[in-house]
């Protein structure tokens, strides 16, 4: 797997996968060796252990089997490197943090495991990772990866670093609603999967660019309170089992660092020496808390009841220690 990953350091998007695979003398590798490299196991049967090595390598790369558990296998292929593991809670500056970190660290993301990811996009992820390998002795892992996944797959070790960013649940709901509007404006006919699924949940099949500002605001408010748009309690879901108690139980197990969106810029500067002059993936502010009625705020509070418990304790712990972040075990100890 290490050799395979390093191969993609030679990938050039303008030349494509055909040129990359053509540049390798695959005849020196047997299909059995390629099965181990691509899948981390022996061939399942005789047919998988036979064939022209070049054709086998290309078929393996484009297969859904190769994507399955790829994130874990790539990280495990570099055991000597310190792992920086990020739990990306939606609409909590996670995309911006990932963008900042991938500029200085070999980075892999949960999306690599997706069977629908186009081969060229996967090659691009592996290319970026391989090109950064000589620069540091770390590996950064990002995406909406649950804390329990890192623990269950034994990717977190005591010497690794783990972190997450949280936000008031109401602000998550508002930011998400604004983000959905931004995406729908860019894709008014709902060609993308995300827009189609959001439209289905909201009961609309297109976004009309002629809608007035007031109509768009009303739509965004619907998005903010709709239980079908975003899973409830996303912080507790990614940090635990969907409940505050489950999140606290996991936070006691690992040295995960938790910061708040309000401290994010200062934390990024102090913790990582990174200055950010813009926020990646930031959505325009269509609605704010002041646009929500009392009933709408109550509906959000009901949907995020577990997250509100977690958030309150995180904020209290950060304020108590006077820093920009708090460690999970300290918060629940």
N, C-alpha and C positions, 0 to 999 in steps of 0.2 A: 504493500500500500504506500509506503514512503516513496519508493521509486515511481509509482504511478502518479502520485500527487506532484512530485517534482517535474515529471514530464510535462504537466500542464503549465509550468512556467514558460514553456516555449510556444504556448498557444497564442495565435494572433487572430483576433476577431475578423479582420479584413480578409485573411486567407481562409479561415474556416476550419472545421474539424477534419475535412478531407485532407487538407495539407498537413495537419498535425499527425494524423495517423499514417499518412504516406511517408513521413519523415523517419519513421521508426522501422528498424529491421526486426520485425516480429518473428521471423523464422527462427531466431535463437531462443524463443520461449515456446514451451509446449502449452496446449490448452489447459492441461492440469495446473501448470504454474500460474496461468492467467486466471483460472478459477480462484486460486488462493489469493491472488493480488486484488481482484475485483470484489470477491465475495467473502474472503477470509475463511474459506472452508474447502474441502475436497469436492470434486465433481459429484453431483447427485447420481449420475448414471454414466454409462459408456458413451452415449451420444453427446453429453456435455463435455466429455474428455477428448473429443475428436473434432477435426476440422482444420481449415487453414487458420493459423494463429492470427493473422491480420484481420480476417473477417470475424473471427471469434472475439477479438478485443473490441472491435467496433460494436458488435452486437451486444456484448456485455455492458459496455458503457451506456448504450441507449436503452437498456432494459430497466424495468421497474424494480427488479431484484437488486440491481446495483444501488438504486436510490434508498432502498429500505435500510434504515439504521446507518446511513452513510455518515451522518454527522458524528455519531459516536465512534465509528471506525476510523475516521480521519483524525479525530482528536487522540484516540488511543494509539495511533501509529507514531505519535511523537511524545512518548511518556516522560522524557527528561525535561520537557518544557513546562514552566509554570503556567497553569490555566487560569485565565480571567473569565469567570462564568457570570453571565448577565441574565437576570430574570426580567424580561421586557414586559412590563404592564402596559396595556394599550393607553395611548394618550397621556403618557407621563414622561415626555421628552426622551423616550427610549430610542427612537429613530435618530435623533440628533446625537445621542451618546454613542450609538453604534457607528454613525458616520465619523465622529471624532476619533473613535478608537481604531477603526480599520485603517486609518491613515498611518498609524504607527505600530500596528501589531498584525501578524498573520491572523486572519479572521475567517471563521466559518459560521454559517447561519442555519437555523432550523429549516428554512425553505429548501435546502439541498435535499432533504428527505422526501420532498413532494414529488409524487409520480408524474404530475402534470408539468413540472418544470421543463421547458424546452432544453434539449441537449446543449445548445449554444450558450444558454444562460448558465447552466451548470458548469460548463467549461470556463465561463468567465469567473465564476466564484472560485473554482480551483486555481485558475490562473492568478487571481489576486492573492490568494493564500500562498501559493508557491513563490511568488515574486517577493513577498515580505519575509519569508523564512530566514534569509541571511541577516536580516536587520536587527532582530531581537531574539531572546530565548524564551518568549512567551507564546501563548495561543489564546486568542480571544474568541469566545463563543457567544453568539447573540441570537435574537429571535424570541418569539413568545414561548420560551422553554420553561416549563414548570419546575419549581424547586424540587419537587418530589422526583422528577425525571432525572435530574442530575444525581440525586441521592440513590435512587433505585438502580441506575446504570453504573454506579460507582465511579462517576467521572470527577466528583469532588473529592479532593484529598486535603489533608489538614494544612499542607503548605500552599494550597491554591488560594485564589482570591475570588470572592463571590459578592455580588452587589445587586441592588434594585433601586428604583426610584418610585415614590408614591405621590399621591395627589388627593385632594379632597374629592370624594366620590361625586359630588354635584358638579365639580369642575371637569371631571372625567366625562360625565354624561354630556355636558355642554360642548366640550372640545370634540367629542365624538360626533355630535350632531352637526357641528360646523364642518368637520372633516367630510362627512357624508355629503353635505350640500356641495362642498368644493368638488368632490369626485363626480357627483351627478351633473354638475355644470360642465365638467370636462367630457362627460360621457352621457349626453342627454338621451340617447336611445338604449342605454343600459346594455352595451355590448359586453362589458367585462362581467365576470362572475360576481364580484362584490356588489356592483350596482344592481345587477339582476336580483340578487338575494335580498338586498336592502329594500329594493322596490317592492318585491313580493311581500316582505314583512310589513311594509307601510301601505300596501294596497294601491300602488301606482305603477305604471308601466313605462313612464318616460318623465323627463324633466323639461318643462317648457321654458325656454329662455325669455319668453315674454311675460312670465309671471311677475307681478309687482313685488317690491321689497317686502311689503306686508304679508303677501302670500307665502313668500319664501321663509319669512320669519315663523309664520304659523307652521309651516312644514318642518322646520328645524326643531321647533318645540315638540312636535309629535315624535320626531326622531329621538329627542332627549329622554322622553318618558316611555318609549315603546320597549317592552320586555323582549320583543322578538328581534331587536336590532343588534344588541350586544348582550352576551351572557351576563347574568347578574353577578355581582360581587367579584369582578375580575381580579382584584388584588388578592382576596382570600383564595380564589380558584387557583391562581398561579403560585401562590406561596404556601397553600395548604390543600384542603379538600373542598373548598367552597365555603367553609365556616371560619369564623375568627378563632375558635378553639383549635381547629386543625392547623391554621397558619401559625399560631403561637407554638404549637407542639413542634412544628418543623423548624421554626426560628430558633428554638432552644437547641437544636441538633447541630447546626453549622454556623460558622463565623461569617454570616452574611451581613454586609454593610448596607444600611438603608438611609437614603437621603430623600429630601422633599423637593418638589419642583421649584419651590420658592428659593431654596438654597442651591439649586443645581449649578448655576453659573459660577458661584463662588467655590462650591465643592469641586467642580471640574478644574478650576484654576489651581486650588490648593492641593488637591489629591493627585492630579495628573499633569499639572503644568500646562494645561490647554486653555487657550483663549478662544472664545466663540463670538463672532460678530453677527451671526444670524442663527436662526433655529431651523434645522432641516425638518421638512414635512409639516411645518406649522400651517394651520388652516386659518383663513380670514375669519374675523369675529362677526358672524352673522347674528348670533344671539349671545347674551351674557346673563348672569344670574338675575339682573334687574328686569329682564324680559319675562321671567317665569312667574306664573301665578303661585299663590300659596298652595293650591291643590297640586300643581305640577311639581313644586319642590317636595311636597309630601310624597308624591308618587315615586320620585327619584330616591328619597330616603327609604321608602319601603323596599325598593329593588336592590338597594345597596346597604341594607341594614347590617350585614356582617362586616362589610368593608368599613363602615363608619366606626365600628368597634375597634377594628385594627388601626385605622387611621388615628383615632383619638389617642391610642396608647403610643403610637410612633411619635406623634407630635409632642406629647408630654415627655417622652424619653429624650428627644432631641433638645427640647427646651431645658430639661434638667441638666444635661451635660454641657450645654453651652457651645456645642460644636455644630458642624454642618451635617453630621450624620450620626447614626447610632448603630452598634453591632447587635444583631438579633438576640444572641444569648443574654446580653446585658439588659435588653429591653424586657425580657420575660423572666429573668432570674430573680 
